[in-house]
Amino acid sequence: MAVEVQKIDENTFSVTVSGARTTKHKVTVSDEYHQKLTGGRESKEKLVKRSFDFLLEREPNTSILGAFDLPVIGRYFPEYENTIRA
């Protein structure tokens, strides 16, 4: 699957996942959450991309919510934050 992340504004990103079925997603990331997960060592775009890679290892793109705030992933996958920080 190919994951393309496009910045809409400072905290909002459009994500297109191309595969057997192409899906589009709108994701928001606060400055605080970005800092918490990356310590500022990578861009928000890279964090969103890695987060989608994480999700796609666990579910098909058609199961990923159409719009969500990045911390929502941790509600479904408790290991998310530790995995992304590693």
Summary of the structure (lengths in Angstrom):
residues: 86
radius of gyration: 11.9
end to end distance: 22.6
largest distance: 35.0
contacts: 228
relative contact order: 0.20
helix: 43%
strand: 28%
